[in-house]
């Protein structure tokens, strides 16, 4: 057994009769920082979904924190998922709830609400620069505020791994830099970070801040990209 927090061992994934990913082997080591890039439709989102157990591989073995995903029961799976924070491409919020309530949802769902929550929540929202927006409702938020709120919600349970799918897709360059900085900070706290993006300038900007490795999906395979970015 390896020591990766998430390990893909010869994973294949078939979708709609065709093979989208083929023989993918990958280890995310604790505390590593990876980008996942590749053309649109190459399978970046699918690979992330495999990493957090939203999809199961057609063949091959997927391990998370030493557990084989295929043989975990629902309770084990729920515990594993708490250790993986996900920032989805289209961050969905409940419009009738405040920003603070939306971000705190994972706490409520996991039954870890109430004690000390408010303090942690305020601190977390301050960290992503939304300290003054706790009572705002999602429709009042800008794209950049929504993305930062999505990041806050993804890390509220203090996961070991943070997976972000195109987190800077709908925001301007300055905001994408802020989001990148927050993700780099999370990595410095020891969290394993994997960001799917087609924005090569974001990857270049990251390289001066963190030791980032770049994975590229092409022709159904995942390769470690060289220093050609």
Secondary structure, DSSP 8 states (H G I E B T S, - for coil): ----SEEEEEEEEEETTEEEEEEEEEEE-TT-EEEEE-STTSSHHHHHHHHTTSS--SEEEEEETTEEGGG--HHHHHHHHHTEEEE-SS----TTSBHHHHHHHHHHHTT--STTHHHHHHHHHHHTT-GGGTT-BGGGS-HHHHHHHHHHHHHTT--SEEEEESTTTTS-HHHHHHHHHHHHHHHHTT-EEEEE---HHHHHHHHTTS-EEEEEEETTEEEE--S--
